Amino acid sequence: MKLSEIINLTNARLVAGKNIESHNLTKAFSSDLMSDVLTLDEEHILLITGLANVQLIRTAEMADIEVMLLARNKRATKEMIDLANEVGLVLLETPYSIFKASGILYENGLLPVY
């Protein structure tokens, strides 16, 4: 699924990253537990989370996650935005809950990791 579709479907706002058309995501994973995220062995996934701190960016970088969607109206800090841009990650914000965002994306063809 194209990143532009994800942004449109979840009423998201791009806060970090560029070249959004170059991202084509095949699966999504929803979690606030970064220890669970670190167990993933997938490529081209979207991480949907309510966690909004620098550890999110560091974890995504270690887990090779390209795109993160902050749910529940969580806002990225300047430090998060700067770090995401520095390491080349995309950071989105949505007013939707994790459940709603996940459901909408699943309904429109984005597969779960498991």
All heavy atoms as an XYZ file, in Angstrom:
883
protein
N       0.853     -1.174      0.000
C       0.000      0.000      0.000
C       0.903      1.242      0.000
O       1.863      1.319      0.754
C      -0.897     -0.010      1.243
C      -1.801      1.201      1.360
S      -2.911      1.139      2.798
C      -4.088     -0.072      2.242
N       0.578      2.152     -0.864
C       1.331      3.397     -0.968
C       1.142      4.234      0.301
O       0.073      4.241      0.901
C       0.885      4.209     -2.178
C       1.164      3.548     -3.495
C       2.602      3.767     -3.863
C       2.852      3.205     -5.251
N       4.251      3.035     -5.501
N       2.182      4.940      0.671
C       2.135      5.781      1.858
C       1.078      6.871      1.718
O       0.395      7.205      2.691
C       3.514      6.392      2.116
C       3.739      7.079      3.432
C       3.340      6.217      4.610
C       5.181      7.497      3.559
N       0.893      7.379      0.530
C      -0.136      8.399      0.309
C      -1.528      7.844      0.613
O      -2.385      8.575      1.129
C      -0.070      8.939     -1.117
O      -0.193      7.889     -2.061
N      -1.758      6.557      0.330
C      -3.042      5.926      0.653
C      -3.225      5.821      2.167
O      -4.321      6.057      2.684
C      -3.125      4.526      0.050
C      -3.203      4.481     -1.453
C      -3.167      3.039     -1.940
O      -4.242      2.399     -1.933
O      -2.078      2.565     -2.295
N      -2.170      5.439      2.858
C      -2.226      5.327      4.313
C      -2.550      6.682      4.934
O      -3.392      6.786      5.821
C      -0.908      4.750      4.867
C      -0.764      3.305      4.423
C      -0.844      4.884      6.396
C       0.596      2.693      4.668
N      -1.891      7.718      4.448
C      -2.134      9.074      4.944
C      -3.590      9.462      4.721
O      -4.263      9.966      5.617
C      -1.171     10.079      4.278
C       0.257      9.834      4.760
C      -1.611     11.515      4.536
C       1.323     10.586      3.985
N      -4.095      9.200      3.540
C      -5.476      9.535      3.205
C      -6.482      8.736      4.040
O      -7.425      9.300      4.599
C      -5.718      9.313      1.715
C      -7.075      9.787      1.271
O      -7.509     10.887      1.600
N      -7.767      8.941      0.525
N      -6.287      7.439      4.145
C      -7.230      6.575      4.842
C      -7.301      6.836      6.347
O      -8.348      6.663      6.965
C      -6.881      5.101      4.612
C      -7.142      4.559      3.209
C      -6.490      3.197      3.035
C      -8.641      4.486      2.938
N      -6.187      7.250      6.937
C      -6.147      7.452      8.387
C      -6.188      8.926      8.776
O      -6.010      9.250      9.943
C      -4.889      6.810      9.003
O      -3.720      7.416      8.441
C      -4.873      5.306      8.795
N      -6.430      9.790      7.791
C      -6.469     11.224      8.066
C      -5.192     11.659      8.782
O      -5.233     12.426      9.752
C      -7.718     11.584      8.884
C      -8.007     13.058      8.883
O      -7.651     13.777      7.947
N      -8.642     13.529      9.940
N      -4.073     11.137      8.321
C      -2.785     11.360      8.974
C      -2.093     12.611      8.450
O      -2.415     13.125      7.381
C      -1.882     10.144      8.783
N      -1.130     13.023      9.235
C      -0.304     14.182      8.899
C       1.150     13.725      8.877
O       1.615     13.070      9.809
C      -0.519     15.251      9.957
C       0.190     16.545      9.707
C      -0.269     17.610     10.706
N       0.274     17.397     12.021
C       1.349     18.025     12.495
N       1.987     18.898     11.762
N       1.781     17.773     13.714
N       1.850     14.053      7.803
C       3.270     13.731      7.681
C       4.068     14.735      8.500
O       3.970     15.938      8.260
C       3.685     13.790      6.210
C       5.153     13.549      5.888
C       5.527     12.101      6.147
C       5.441     13.923      4.444
N       4.842     14.247      9.487
C       5.624     15.163     10.317
C       7.124     14.975     10.148
O       7.900     15.840     10.526
C       5.236     15.073     11.816
C       3.816     15.539     12.021
C       5.429     13.686     12.365
N       7.540     13.849      9.590
C       8.957     13.611      9.319
C       9.075     12.670      8.134
O       8.234     11.801      7.938
C       9.654     13.012     10.531
N      10.127     12.866      7.367
C      10.379     12.009      6.215
C      10.015     12.687      4.917
O       9.318     13.697      4.901
N      10.522     12.099      3.858
C      10.232     12.616      2.525
C      10.174     11.469      1.536
O      10.297     10.323      1.917
C      11.250     13.666      2.108
C      12.676     13.362      2.432
C      13.551     14.559      2.172
C      14.748     14.492      3.108
N      15.675     15.519      2.954
N       9.976     11.800      0.284
C       9.846     10.784     -0.770
C       8.760      9.771     -0.429
O       8.970      8.568     -0.494
C      11.177     10.063     -1.013
C      12.270     11.002     -1.431
O      12.024     11.986     -2.119
N      13.488     10.722     -1.007
N       7.591     10.288     -0.085
C       6.538      9.389      0.383
C       6.072      8.408     -0.687
O       5.600      7.333     -0.354
C       5.333     10.150      0.992
C       4.609     10.987     -0.052
C       5.755     10.978      2.176
C       3.277     11.508      0.417
N       6.218      8.737     -1.930
C       5.772      7.821     -2.986
C       6.722      6.643     -3.167
O       6.376      5.664     -3.812
C       5.577      8.563     -4.308
C       4.377      9.496     -4.289
C       3.070      8.813     -3.875
O       2.800      7.671     -4.295
O       2.318      9.427     -3.105
N       7.907      6.715     -2.575
C       8.853      5.604     -2.717
C       8.563      4.472     -1.734
O       9.120      3.392     -1.869
C      10.281      6.109     -2.522
O      10.485      6.518     -1.187
N       7.702      4.708     -0.763
C       7.383      3.687      0.234
C       6.152      2.896     -0.200
O       5.093      3.463     -0.438
C       7.125      4.318      1.596
C       8.333      4.975      2.177
N       9.303      4.280      2.852
C       8.728      6.263      2.168
C      10.240      5.112      3.238
N       9.919      6.313      2.833
N       6.315      1.591     -0.280
C       5.199      0.694     -0.568
C       5.189     -0.355      0.536
O       6.048     -1.224      0.579
C       5.343      0.052     -1.940
C       4.084     -0.654     -2.365
O       2.984     -0.322     -1.920
N       4.227     -1.636     -3.230
N       4.225     -0.236      1.445
C       4.176     -1.092      2.610
C       3.249     -2.269      2.361
O       2.191     -2.120      1.756
C       3.715     -0.279      3.825
C       4.568      0.971      4.083
C       3.955      1.830      5.152
C       5.978      0.581      4.451
N       3.650     -3.432      2.824
C       2.868     -4.637      2.587
C       2.125     -5.116      3.826
O       1.109     -5.787      3.707
C       3.772     -5.779      2.081
O       4.821     -5.984      3.030
C       4.372     -5.432      0.721
N       2.655     -4.782      5.018
C       2.064     -5.258      6.265
C       2.118     -4.178      7.333
O       2.873     -3.218      7.221
C       2.808     -6.497      6.767
C       2.691     -7.691      5.846
C       3.417     -8.883      6.411
C       3.295    -10.075      5.456
N       3.997    -11.246      5.987
N       1.326     -4.400      8.393
C       1.318     -3.475      9.528
C       1.389     -4.261     10.825
O       0.977     -5.422     10.899
C       0.064     -2.615      9.512
N       1.906     -3.595     11.845
C       1.985     -4.152     13.190
C       1.599     -3.058     14.158
O       2.096     -1.938     14.058
C       3.410     -4.645     13.473
C       3.559     -5.358     14.787
C       3.054     -6.637     14.952
C       4.214     -4.761     15.846
C       3.199     -7.309     16.153
C       4.365     -5.423     17.056
C       3.858     -6.706     17.214
N       0.706     -3.370     15.084
C       0.239     -2.394     16.064
C       0.735     -2.790     17.441
O       0.453     -3.901     17.901
C      -1.289     -2.340     16.082
O      -1.786     -1.994     14.815
N       1.469     -1.877     18.093
C       1.987     -2.195     19.423
C       2.517     -0.947     20.104
O       3.034     -0.036     19.455
C       3.112     -3.224     19.319
O       3.581     -3.574     20.605
N       2.389     -0.943     21.438
C       3.053      0.056     22.264
C       4.258     -0.558     22.968
O       4.986      0.138     23.661
C       2.087      0.621     23.314
C       1.058      1.563     22.718
O       1.264      2.034     21.584
O       0.051      1.834     23.384
N       4.452     -1.856     22.800
C       5.568     -2.552     23.437
C       6.728     -2.682     22.456
O       6.671     -3.477     21.508
C       5.140     -3.946     23.909
C       4.069     -3.983     24.995
C       3.622     -5.405     25.240
C       4.598     -3.357     26.263
N       7.767     -1.909     22.682
C       8.895     -1.927     21.764
C       9.645     -3.243     21.835
O      10.276     -3.648     20.855
C       9.817     -0.742     22.031
C       9.173      0.604     21.732
S       8.579      0.802     20.019
C       6.818      0.514     20.178
N       9.542     -3.980     22.937
C      10.165     -5.305     22.997
C       9.505     -6.251     21.991
O      10.182     -7.086     21.388
C      10.083     -5.874     24.413
O       8.744     -5.934     24.855
N       8.203     -6.108     21.779
C       7.518     -6.909     20.759
C       7.959     -6.496     19.356
O       8.117     -7.337     18.471
C       6.005     -6.769     20.876
C       5.425     -7.515     22.064
O       6.164     -8.280     22.716
O       4.229     -7.324     22.348
N       8.144     -5.224     19.157
C       8.572     -4.711     17.850
C       9.948     -5.267     17.483
O      10.192     -5.626     16.331
C       8.576     -3.166     17.842
C       9.177     -2.625     16.561
C       7.163     -2.630     18.045
N      10.816     -5.372     18.465
C      12.167     -5.862     18.204
C      12.203     -7.342     17.809
O      13.206     -7.809     17.292
C      13.063     -5.622     19.413
C      13.431     -4.156     19.645
C      14.142     -3.998     20.978
C      14.278     -3.604     18.505
N      11.113     -8.069     18.018
C      11.074     -9.487     17.637
C      10.652     -9.693     16.183
O      10.720    -10.808     15.680
C      10.106    -10.285     18.540
O       8.768     -9.840     18.297
C      10.463    -10.138     20.006
N      10.223     -8.631     15.519
C       9.719     -8.752     14.149
C      10.841     -9.044     13.170
O      11.945     -8.507     13.283
C       9.001     -7.468     13.728
C       7.805     -7.060     14.564
C       7.272     -5.718     14.090
C       6.718     -8.125     14.515
N      10.532     -9.870     12.197
C      11.480    -10.188     11.140
C      10.774     -9.996      9.798
O      10.567    -10.950      9.048
C      11.992    -11.615     11.292
C      13.130    -11.925     10.334
O      13.812    -10.977      9.892
O      13.335    -13.116     10.023
N      10.344     -8.789      9.553
C       9.589     -8.448      8.350
C      10.202     -7.205      7.711
O      10.888     -6.427      8.370
C       8.133     -8.137      8.698
C       7.365     -9.286      9.274
C       6.885    -10.271      8.231
O       6.766     -9.897      7.055
O       6.618    -11.422      8.602
N       9.900     -7.007      6.449
C      10.324     -5.805      5.739
C       9.104     -5.063      5.243
O       8.041     -5.658      5.051
C      11.214     -6.174      4.553
C      12.541     -6.764      4.958
C      13.419     -7.063      3.752
O      12.931     -6.985      2.598
O      14.595     -7.388      3.961
N       9.249     -3.781      5.023
C       8.212     -2.922      4.451
C       6.933     -2.942      5.278
O       5.847     -3.188      4.747
C       7.928     -3.306      2.997
C       9.163     -3.395      2.163
N       9.946     -2.303      1.880
C       9.786     -4.457      1.599
C      10.981     -2.683      1.157
N      10.912     -3.977      0.975
N       7.090     -2.705      6.585
C       5.915     -2.693      7.444
C       5.675     -1.300      8.020
O       6.583     -0.484      8.129
C       5.999     -3.727      8.589
C       7.086     -3.368      9.587
C       6.189     -5.126      8.055
C       7.024     -4.199     10.854
N       4.440     -1.089      8.390
C       4.005      0.118      9.079
C       3.841     -0.242     10.547
O       3.205     -1.244     10.870
C       2.658      0.583      8.508
C       1.919      1.663      9.288
C       2.638      2.991      9.183
C       0.486      1.769      8.803
N       4.401      0.560     11.428
C       4.198      0.380     12.859
C       3.162      1.395     13.321
O       3.351      2.603     13.155
C       5.502      0.572     13.636
C       5.385      0.554     15.159
C       4.829     -0.788     15.648
C       6.730      0.847     15.804
N       2.071      0.906     13.887
C       1.014      1.759     14.424
C       1.142      1.713     15.941
O       1.103      0.631     16.536
C      -0.380      1.267     13.990
C      -0.452      1.166     12.464
C      -1.468      2.190     14.535
C      -1.671      0.414     11.948
N       1.318      2.870     16.573
C       1.591      2.903     17.999
C       1.074      4.173     18.657
O       0.826      5.163     17.972
C       3.113      2.755     18.255
O       3.354      2.647     19.648
C       3.885      3.928     17.677
N       0.931      4.102     19.954
C       0.593      5.279     20.749
C       1.801      5.790     21.502
O       1.720      6.765     22.247
N       2.941      5.135     21.321
C       4.168      5.540     21.990
C       4.758      6.740     21.266
O       4.947      6.696     20.056
C       5.169      4.383     21.995
C       6.434      4.580     22.806
C       6.086      4.688     24.292
C       7.386      3.424     22.579
N       5.048      7.786     22.013
C       5.561      9.004     21.384
C       6.781      9.514     22.150
O       6.709     10.478     22.901
C       4.477     10.074     21.318
N       7.887      8.813     21.953
C       9.156      9.281     22.517
C      10.299      8.849     21.610
O      10.095      8.121     20.646
C       9.343      8.799     23.962
C       9.409      7.292     24.088
O       9.990      6.615     23.246
N       8.809      6.761     25.134
N      11.493      9.284     21.931
C      12.650      9.021     21.078
C      12.943      7.524     20.966
O      13.447      7.070     19.933
C      13.883      9.799     21.596
C      15.125      9.458     20.821
C      13.624     11.293     21.522
N      12.599      6.748     21.992
C      12.820      5.298     21.928
C      12.088      4.661     20.761
O      12.548      3.677     20.196
C      12.415      4.628     23.241
C      13.463      4.704     24.317
C      14.816      4.219     23.842
O      15.754      5.000     23.733
N      14.951      2.947     23.528
N      10.956      5.223     20.388
C      10.216      4.722     19.231
C      11.078      4.800     17.975
O      11.175      3.835     17.213
C       8.925      5.518     19.027
C       8.174      5.267     17.720
C       7.655      3.838     17.663
C       7.062      6.267     17.547
N      11.712      5.923     17.774
C      12.548      6.119     16.584
C      13.744      5.169     16.627
O      14.086      4.535     15.624
C      13.021      7.583     16.466
C      11.859      8.565     16.595
C      13.800      7.788     15.165
C      10.747      8.378     15.604
N      14.382      5.071     17.774
C      15.542      4.176     17.918
C      15.146      2.718     17.671
O      15.852      1.972     17.003
C      16.156      4.318     19.309
C      16.819      5.637     19.554
C      18.080      5.746     18.757
N      18.758      7.003     19.058
C      19.556      7.617     18.222
N      19.777      7.108     17.024
N      20.135      8.745     18.559
N      14.006      2.313     18.207
C      13.532      0.939     18.019
C      13.208      0.677     16.557
O      13.580     -0.367     16.009
C      12.299      0.668     18.902
O      12.638      0.910     20.268
C      11.811     -0.765     18.738
N      12.512      1.604     15.926
C      12.171      1.445     14.507
C      13.431      1.328     13.661
O      13.498      0.502     12.742
C      11.320      2.619     14.042
N      14.419      2.122     13.981
C      15.678      2.069     13.245
C      16.335      0.691     13.398
O      16.779      0.104     12.412
C      16.609      3.167     13.759
C      17.925      3.260     13.032
C      18.836      4.324     13.605
O      18.685      4.724     14.771
O      19.727      4.743     12.859
N      16.352      0.154     14.603
C      16.958     -1.163     14.855
C      16.168     -2.285     14.197
O      16.739     -3.284     13.759
C      17.072     -1.411     16.361
C      18.129     -0.570     17.017
S      18.175     -0.681     18.828
C      17.784     -2.342     19.185
N      14.844     -2.131     14.124
C      13.973     -3.177     13.569
C      13.727     -3.009     12.067
O      12.921     -3.737     11.492
C      12.643     -3.188     14.322
N      14.398     -2.066     11.442
C      14.232     -1.801     10.005
C      12.794     -1.473      9.628
O      12.291     -1.921      8.601
C      14.743     -2.964      9.156
C      16.250     -3.131      9.260
O      16.952     -2.095      9.355
O      16.731     -4.271      9.250
N      12.133     -0.695     10.466
C      10.773     -0.239     10.186
C      10.874      1.131      9.526
O      11.501      2.039     10.052
C       9.931     -0.181     11.472
C       9.731     -1.604     11.984
C       8.604      0.517     11.223
C       9.087     -1.695     13.325
N      10.261      1.263      8.362
C      10.381      2.475      7.564
C       9.427      3.587      8.003
O       9.746      4.766      7.897
C      10.063      2.175      6.098
C      10.908      1.108      5.471
C      10.378      0.699      4.100
O       9.579      1.449      3.504
O      10.772     -0.369      3.636
N       8.222      3.187      8.428
C       7.157      4.162      8.660
C       6.454      3.869      9.982
O       6.111      2.725     10.268
C       6.111      4.118      7.513
C       5.033      5.173      7.720
C       6.783      4.294      6.160
N       6.237      4.932     10.756
C       5.510      4.826     12.020
C       4.313      5.758     11.991
O       4.415      6.893     11.511
C       6.417      5.224     13.183
C       7.598      4.291     13.369
S       9.016      5.166     14.040
C       9.496      6.165     12.647
N       3.198      5.273     12.510
C       1.969      6.052     12.601
C       1.624      6.221     14.076
O       1.322      5.239     14.763
C       0.832      5.332     11.867
C      -0.548      5.978     11.908
C      -0.549      7.337     11.208
C      -1.585      5.057     11.281
N       1.702      7.445     14.563
C       1.339      7.742     15.948
C      -0.170      7.894     16.022
O      -0.747      8.743     15.345
C       2.005      9.030     16.433
C       3.528      9.075     16.447
C       4.001     10.421     16.963
C       4.091      7.957     17.290
N      -0.800      7.075     16.851
C      -2.254      7.071     16.968
C      -2.709      7.906     18.168
O      -1.903      8.396     18.944
C      -2.738      5.631     17.115
N      -4.022      8.031     18.294
C      -4.669      8.688     19.437
C      -4.245     10.142     19.623
O      -4.085     10.613     20.731
C      -4.422      7.902     20.729
C      -4.906      6.475     20.687
C      -4.845      5.806     22.039
N      -3.549      5.839     22.672
C      -2.695      4.814     22.731
N      -3.014      3.669     22.163
N      -1.557      4.914     23.353
N      -4.037     10.835     18.518
C      -3.651     12.251     18.567
C      -2.336     12.509     19.279
O      -2.086     13.618     19.743
C      -4.750     13.106     19.208
C      -5.616     13.765     18.183
O      -5.184     14.064     17.067
N      -6.861     13.984     18.542
N      -1.486     11.496     19.368
C      -0.161     11.687     19.966
C       0.652     12.561     19.024
O       0.551     12.455     17.807
C       0.548     10.353     20.192
C      -0.142      9.458     21.193
C      -0.021     10.014     22.600
C      -0.742      9.174     23.609
N       0.066      8.205     24.290
N       1.455     13.417     19.603
C       2.271     14.339     18.817
C       3.754     14.021     18.989
O       4.223     13.782     20.096
C       2.018     15.787     19.256
C       0.589     16.238     19.048
C       0.299     16.413     17.580
N      -1.066     16.863     17.370
C      -1.863     16.380     16.462
N      -1.454     15.415     15.666
N      -3.078     16.844     16.309
N       4.455     14.025     17.887
C       5.894     13.804     17.918
C       6.583     15.044     18.462
O       6.193     16.169     18.153
C       6.405     13.506     16.505
N       7.607     14.817     19.266
C       8.396     15.931     19.781
C       9.369     16.396     18.701
O       9.629     15.676     17.733
C       9.189     15.518     21.028
O      10.157     14.517     20.636
C       8.276     14.978     22.122
N       9.922     17.564     18.887
C      10.923     18.077     17.949
C      12.111     17.119     17.877
O      12.635     16.850     16.802
C      11.390     19.471     18.358
C      12.419     20.047     17.397
C      12.878     21.412     17.810
C      13.890     22.043     16.895
N      14.748     21.216     16.088
N      12.494     16.575     19.016
C      13.609     15.629     19.059
C      13.300     14.379     18.230
O      14.156     13.881     17.504
C      13.905     15.257     20.511
C      15.145     14.419     20.683
C      15.431     14.099     22.142
O      14.560     14.304     23.018
O      16.535     13.604     22.394
N      12.076     13.884     18.320
C      11.668     12.717     17.526
C      11.700     13.027     16.037
O      12.192     12.236     15.235
C      10.252     12.282     17.904
C      10.100     11.653     19.254
S       8.356     11.369     19.660
C       7.927     10.096     18.458
N      11.173     14.181     15.682
C      11.122     14.589     14.272
C      12.525     14.744     13.712
O      12.839     14.246     12.627
C      10.296     15.877     14.115
C       8.828     15.593     14.471
C      10.433     16.448     12.706
C       7.973     16.832     14.643
N      13.384     15.418     14.470
C      14.766     15.613     14.018
C      15.487     14.284     13.831
O      16.173     14.073     12.832
C      15.534     16.491     15.008
C      15.069     17.934     15.012
O      14.345     18.345     14.071
O      15.405     18.662     15.972
N      15.319     13.374     14.784
C      15.984     12.067     14.701
C      15.422     11.240     13.541
O      16.180     10.605     12.806
C      15.849     11.314     16.022
C      16.569      9.977     16.116
C      18.063     10.125     15.836
C      16.332      9.346     17.478
N      14.113     11.236     13.362
C      13.507     10.500     12.249
C      14.040     11.016     10.916
O      14.383     10.222     10.026
C      11.988     10.608     12.301
N      14.114     12.316     10.759
C      14.658     12.893      9.528
C      16.133     12.533      9.351
O      16.577     12.234      8.247
C      14.473     14.407      9.513
C      13.058     14.815      9.171
O      12.396     14.193      8.354
N      12.576     15.858      9.813
N      16.867     12.544     10.441
C      18.296     12.237     10.393
C      18.560     10.803      9.930
O      19.482     10.557      9.149
C      18.905     12.454     11.777
C      20.382     12.167     11.871
C      20.905     12.355     13.286
O      20.534     13.358     13.930
O      21.681     11.490     13.742
N      17.753      9.863     10.407
C      17.977      8.455     10.062
C      17.124      7.988      8.888
O      17.174      6.827      8.504
C      17.799      7.524     11.292
C      18.824      7.847     12.357
C      16.393      7.582     11.838
N      16.315      8.875      8.324
C      15.568      8.558      7.111
C      14.275      7.794      7.321
O      13.884      7.001      6.458
N      13.602      8.018      8.444
C      12.335      7.347      8.711
C      11.168      8.297      8.509
O      11.316      9.509      8.601
C      12.313      6.804     10.140
C      13.420      5.809     10.481
C      13.321      5.386     11.930
C      13.363      4.601      9.563
N      10.002      7.721      8.251
C       8.782      8.498      8.058
C       7.948      8.412      9.335
O       7.763      7.336      9.887
C       7.965      7.975      6.854
C       6.627      8.684      6.745
C       8.768      8.126      5.569
N       7.454      9.563      9.759
C       6.651      9.643     10.970
C       5.346     10.352     10.646
O       5.351     11.448     10.077
C       7.437     10.414     12.035
C       6.949     10.429     13.458
C       6.735      9.032     14.010
C       7.944     11.189     14.326
N       4.242      9.678     10.960
C       2.903     10.203     10.703
C       2.147     10.333     12.017
O       2.423      9.597     12.969
C       2.129      9.256      9.788
C       2.758      8.819      8.481
C       1.949      7.694      7.855
C       2.879      9.991      7.532
N       1.156     11.216     12.048
C       0.278     11.375     13.205
C      -1.167     11.267     12.738
O      -1.534     11.839     11.711
C       0.466     12.746     13.864
C       1.835     12.983     14.425
C       2.052     14.411     14.900
O       1.280     15.321     14.499
O       3.010     14.625     15.657
N      -1.983     10.514     13.497
C      -3.399     10.376     13.173
C      -4.245     10.618     14.419
O      -3.817     10.264     15.523
C      -3.738      8.991     12.588
O      -5.128      8.933     12.273
C      -3.411      7.863     13.542
N      -5.425     11.177     14.244
C      -6.326     11.326     15.387
C      -7.010     10.012     15.759
O      -7.591      9.891     16.837
C      -7.347     12.356     14.898
C      -7.362     12.200     13.412
C      -5.949     11.830     13.039
N      -6.930      9.006     14.897
C      -7.623      7.746     15.113
C      -6.944      6.901     16.195
O      -5.729      6.984     16.404
C      -7.687      6.928     13.829
C      -8.445      7.570     12.692
C      -8.333      7.071     11.413
C      -9.259      8.679     12.886
C      -9.031      7.641     10.350
C      -9.957      9.253     11.836
C      -9.838      8.739     10.579
O     -10.525      9.299      9.533
N      -7.737      6.033     16.822
C      -7.182      5.076     17.782
C      -6.369      4.027     17.018
O      -6.498      3.890     15.791
C      -8.314      4.391     18.551
O      -9.054      3.548     17.681
N      -5.584      3.284     17.752
C      -4.825      2.196     17.140
C      -5.784      1.202     16.498
O      -5.570      0.744     15.376
C      -3.923      1.501     18.178
C      -2.812      2.447     18.634
C      -3.321      0.214     17.615
C      -1.983      1.921     19.796
N      -6.859      0.891     17.196
C      -7.840     -0.068     16.694
C      -8.478      0.428     15.396
O      -8.564     -0.311     14.409
C      -8.913     -0.308     17.763
C      -9.946     -1.314     17.368
C      -9.667     -2.669     17.442
C     -11.194     -0.922     16.916
C     -10.618     -3.619     17.082
C     -12.151     -1.858     16.558
C     -11.863     -3.204     16.636
N      -8.921      1.673     15.381
C      -9.581      2.214     14.184
C      -8.617      2.290     13.010
O      -8.957      1.880     11.892
C     -10.171      3.593     14.482
C     -10.912      4.192     13.306
C     -11.597      5.494     13.670
C     -12.348      6.060     12.475
N     -13.122      7.257     12.834
N      -7.420      2.811     13.238
C      -6.435      2.921     12.153
C      -6.093      1.543     11.597
O      -6.053      1.343     10.376
C      -5.176      3.634     12.642
N      -5.887      0.584     12.498
C      -5.563     -0.781     12.065
C      -6.703     -1.382     11.251
O      -6.476     -1.991     10.202
C      -5.286     -1.675     13.279
O      -4.180     -1.206     14.006
N      -7.933     -1.204     11.726
C      -9.097     -1.752     11.032
C      -9.288     -1.166      9.653
O      -9.555     -1.897      8.690
N      -9.160      0.144      9.550
C      -9.311      0.810      8.249
C      -8.252      0.311      7.267
O      -8.558      0.000      6.110
C      -9.230      2.339      8.413
C     -10.484      2.864      9.114
C      -9.016      3.029      7.071
C     -10.376      4.324      9.558
N      -7.017      0.235      7.714
C      -5.938     -0.191      6.822
C      -6.089     -1.661      6.433
O      -5.867     -2.026      5.276
C      -4.584      0.086      7.470
C      -4.288      1.583      7.652
C      -3.032      1.780      8.484
C      -4.180      2.296      6.311
N      -6.506     -2.503      7.377
C      -6.734     -3.916      7.073
C      -7.870     -4.061      6.062
O      -7.761     -4.816      5.088
C      -7.060     -4.685      8.359
C      -7.360     -6.142      8.123
C      -6.330     -7.050      7.875
C      -8.664     -6.609      8.140
C      -6.606     -8.397      7.652
C      -8.944     -7.951      7.916
C      -7.922     -8.823      7.668
O      -8.195    -10.154      7.446
N      -8.937     -3.326      6.286
C     -10.097     -3.367      5.387
C      -9.728     -2.945      3.969
O     -10.338     -3.382      2.996
C     -11.180     -2.433      5.937
C     -12.481     -2.465      5.194
C     -13.518     -1.574      5.866
O     -13.302     -0.344      5.927
O     -14.528     -2.117      6.345
N      -8.690     -2.116      3.848
C      -8.270     -1.629      2.538
C      -7.056     -2.367      1.977
O      -6.423     -1.894      1.035
C      -7.999     -0.126      2.616
C      -9.302      0.657      2.626
O      -9.874      0.928      1.580
N      -9.807      0.980      3.819
N      -6.718     -3.529      2.580
C      -5.737     -4.396      1.962
C      -4.373     -4.495      2.608
O      -3.530     -5.269      2.146
N      -4.103     -3.722      3.660
C      -2.809     -3.850      4.333
C      -2.868     -5.060      5.263
O      -3.761     -5.162      6.103
C      -2.496     -2.573      5.125
C      -1.057     -2.406      5.597
C      -0.086     -2.391      4.416
C      -0.895     -1.131      6.407
N      -1.954     -5.979      5.090
C      -1.982     -7.244      5.825
C      -1.338     -7.121      7.198
O      -0.456     -6.300      7.403
C      -1.246     -8.316      5.017
C      -1.825     -8.609      3.633
C      -0.915     -9.578      2.882
C      -3.236     -9.164      3.750
N      -1.754     -7.973      8.139
C      -1.102     -8.001      9.441
C       0.217     -8.757      9.360
O       0.389     -9.612      8.472
C      -2.092     -8.742     10.331
C      -2.834     -9.633      9.401
C      -2.900     -8.881      8.087
N       1.137     -8.474     10.279
C       2.388     -9.228     10.326
C       2.084    -10.675     10.664
O       2.623    -11.593     10.074
C       3.375     -8.603     11.334
C       4.565     -9.526     11.577
C       3.858     -7.251     10.811
N       1.187    -10.890     11.627
C       0.705    -12.238     11.954
C      -0.606    -12.141     12.698
O      -1.067    -11.105     13.032
C       1.707    -13.076     12.756
C       2.303    -12.442     13.986
C       1.592    -12.373     15.189
C       3.575    -11.916     13.949
C       2.139    -11.794     16.308
C       4.138    -11.334     15.074
C       3.421    -11.271     16.257
O       3.964    -10.707     17.368
